Amino acid sequence: MTPLVLIGDLVASRRSSLRQQLQEQLKGALDDLNRDRAGLISPYTLTLGDEFQVVYDNADRLFADCLSISAAVHPVRMRYALSLGDITTDLNPEQALGMDGPAFYQARDGIDQLKRSGELFTLAGLPDNEQALAAGGLGLFSHQLSKWNANRLHILNRLLLGWRVERIADELGISEQAVYKNINSGGLHAVIRLLRAVTTQLNNGMRSRP
């Protein structure tokens, strides 16, 4: 099994007058996600205050978790660098620190790439015949995500988790009609198909590599 590394980074937080508040919101979101350790080799771990790292043994929860984090810090955006690859040091089940290897190098390069491109997702480590299509799909998703409000982030997160519209509307305190309007305006069913396809590619890649 090949692990999947994610490095997440708050966009332009160093220029924000609310930087400490944003860091607290990010920490709270990561703490919430760490309550369920399913799929995590190393838990969500803050590194520089504005950044976090995590290592997965499967990608099933990946995109729902990213949406949960993005909603927690909205309207500030998060950027996410995904990397499927080797970790050459011992795995650390307590925190995503003290590890090294190509998976981390690629993810760090991905963060640098996102800072230049302005996109919110990058991906490395899939086979060449899958890499371009998955990366292109995530580029389109980045373009949509950067324009969404917090409610739409929450709605997509809950849909990925299998919630019904009635339950989503009740949690957000909005009408079912408003939920459906977000689904239709954002093309969320198409987005879900994309994210599930990339999840399958990542899981297959993690299982197929030695």
C-alpha positions in Angstrom: 0.0 0.0 0.0 1.3 3.4 -1.0 0.2 6.3 1.4 -1.4 9.5 0.3 -0.1 12.8 1.8 -2.1 16.0 1.9 -0.6 19.4 2.7 -3.2 22.1 3.2 -2.5 25.8 3.4 -4.5 28.9 4.2 -4.4 31.3 1.2 -2.9 34.8 2.0 -3.5 34.4 5.7 -0.3 36.2 6.6 -1.8 39.4 5.3 -5.1 39.0 7.2 -5.8 41.1 10.3 -7.7 38.0 11.5 -4.8 35.6 11.2 -5.0 34.3 14.8 -8.8 33.7 14.5 -8.3 31.9 11.2 -5.7 29.6 12.8 -8.0 28.8 15.6 -10.8 28.0 13.2 -8.5 25.8 11.2 -7.3 24.0 14.4 -10.9 23.5 15.5 -11.8 22.0 12.1 -8.8 19.6 12.2 -9.6 18.6 15.8 -13.2 17.7 14.8 -11.9 15.6 11.9 -9.4 13.8 14.1 -12.2 12.5 16.3 -12.7 9.8 13.6 -9.3 8.2 12.8 -10.7 5.9 10.1 -8.6 6.1 7.0 -5.8 8.1 8.7 -2.3 6.8 9.1 -1.2 10.1 10.6 -3.8 12.5 11.9 -4.5 16.1 10.8 -1.6 18.0 12.3 -0.9 21.8 12.2 2.6 22.5 11.2 3.2 26.3 10.7 -0.1 27.6 12.1 -1.4 28.3 8.6 -0.6 24.8 7.3 -1.4 21.2 8.1 -0.4 17.8 7.0 -2.1 14.4 7.1 -1.4 10.9 5.8 -4.1 8.6 4.6 -4.3 4.9 4.0 -7.3 5.4 1.6 -8.9 8.4 0.0 -12.5 7.7 0.9 -12.9 10.7 3.3 -10.5 13.0 1.5 -12.7 15.4 -0.4 -15.5 15.5 2.3 -12.8 16.5 4.8 -11.4 19.2 2.5 -14.8 20.7 2.1 -15.4 20.7 5.9 -12.1 22.5 6.4 -12.8 25.0 3.6 -16.2 25.8 5.1 -14.7 26.3 8.5 -12.3 29.1 7.3 -14.6 30.6 4.7 -14.4 33.3 3.2 -10.6 32.7 3.3 -9.7 29.9 0.9 -7.6 26.8 1.5 -5.2 25.3 -1.0 -4.6 21.5 -1.0 -1.7 19.6 -2.4 -2.2 15.8 -2.8 0.7 13.4 -3.3 0.6 9.6 -3.8 4.1 8.3 -3.1 6.7 6.7 -0.8 7.5 7.7 2.7 11.1 6.7 3.5 11.0 7.2 7.3 8.9 5.4 9.9 5.3 6.3 9.9 4.1 8.4 12.8 0.6 7.4 14.0 0.5 10.2 16.6 1.0 13.2 14.4 2.0 14.0 10.8 5.5 15.2 11.7 9.0 13.8 11.5 8.4 11.9 8.3 10.1 12.3 4.9 10.2 10.9 1.4 9.0 11.6 -2.1 5.3 11.9 -1.1 6.1 14.9 1.1 8.5 16.4 -1.5 5.8 16.2 -4.2 3.1 17.7 -1.9 5.4 20.6 -0.9 6.2 21.2 -4.6 2.4 21.1 -5.2 1.8 23.9 -2.6 4.4 26.0 -4.4 2.7 25.3 -7.7 -0.7 26.4 -6.3 0.8 29.6 -5.0 1.9 30.4 -8.5 -1.3 29.2 -10.4 -4.0 30.5 -7.9 -5.8 27.1 -8.1 -6.8 25.3 -5.0 -6.0 21.6 -5.7 -3.0 19.8 -7.2 -2.3 16.2 -7.4 0.8 14.1 -8.0 1.7 10.4 -8.2 -1.0 8.8 -10.3 0.1 6.8 -13.4 0.8 9.1 -16.4 -2.4 7.9 -18.3 -4.6 9.0 -15.3 -2.6 12.0 -14.0 -3.6 14.6 -16.6 -7.3 13.8 -16.5 -7.5 13.8 -12.7 -5.4 17.0 -12.4 -7.5 18.7 -15.0 -10.7 17.8 -13.3 -9.5 19.1 -10.0 -8.4 22.3 -11.8 -12.0 22.8 -12.9 -13.2 22.0 -9.4 -10.8 24.6 -8.0 -12.3 27.2 -10.3 -15.8 26.5 -9.0 -14.8 26.2 -5.4 -13.2 29.6 -5.2 -16.5 31.2 -6.0 -18.8 29.3 -3.7 -20.3 30.5 -0.4 -20.1 28.6 2.9 -23.5 27.0 2.5 -22.6 25.4 -0.8 -19.5 24.0 0.7 -21.5 22.5 3.5 -24.1 21.1 1.1 -21.5 19.4 -1.0 -19.8 18.0 2.1 -23.1 16.6 3.4 -24.0 15.1 0.0 -20.7 13.4 -0.2 -21.4 11.9 3.2 -24.7 10.6 2.0 -27.1 13.0 3.7 -30.6 13.6 2.4 -31.7 17.1 1.3 -34.2 17.3 4.2 -31.5 16.7 6.8 -29.1 19.2 5.1 -31.8 21.9 5.1 -32.6 21.3 8.7 -28.9 21.5 9.8 -28.3 24.7 7.8 -31.5 26.4 8.7 -32.5 26.9 5.1 -35.4 25.6 2.9 -35.2 22.4 0.9 -35.7 24.6 -2.1 -32.6 26.6 -1.3 -30.6 23.3 -1.0 -31.9 22.2 -4.4 -31.0 25.6 -5.9 -27.4 25.2 -4.7 -27.2 21.7 -6.1 -28.5 22.9 -9.5 -26.6 26.2 -9.7 -23.3 24.6 -8.6 -23.7 21.4 -10.7 -23.0 19.5 -7.5 -24.1 16.1 -8.9 -21.5 16.4 -11.6 -18.9 17.5 -9.1 -19.7 14.5 -6.9 -19.2 12.2 -9.9 -15.8 13.8 -10.5 -14.7 13.6 -6.9 -15.8 10.0 -6.6 -13.9 9.1 -9.8 -10.7 10.8 -8.5 -11.2 9.0 -5.2 -11.4 5.6 -7.0 -8.3 6.5 -9.0 -6.4 7.3 -5.8 -7.5 4.2 -4.0 -6.6 2.0 -7.0 -3.2 3.7 -7.2 -2.5 3.2 -3.5 -3.3 -0.5 -3.8 -1.5 -1.2 -7.0 1.9 0.2 -6.1 4.2 -1.9 -3.9 
